Amino acid sequence: MTTVLSLAALATTAFGLAAAAMALASGMRVVPALAVLLDFLTAAGLLRLAGDPDWSTIAAAAAVIAVRKLVTAGLRASQPG
């Protein structure tokens, strides 16, 4: 089961990179593309956490979520209006 979840996390990361590239290419805006990428990376981190819940996996998932929160808060603060 761990191999399946590991492959699912890898596929989620790859799909996230592809989706972010498509979002960037279609709209030429970095903010939505970065939001899509961070959502996919969060999902991949949670999939890895479901497979092997040791402390390094928990720390990696927490780091991805913390970076996602910081980046989205920074992007919202820098947008005019």
Helices and strands as residue ranges (DSSP letters): H 2-27, H 30-51, H 55-78
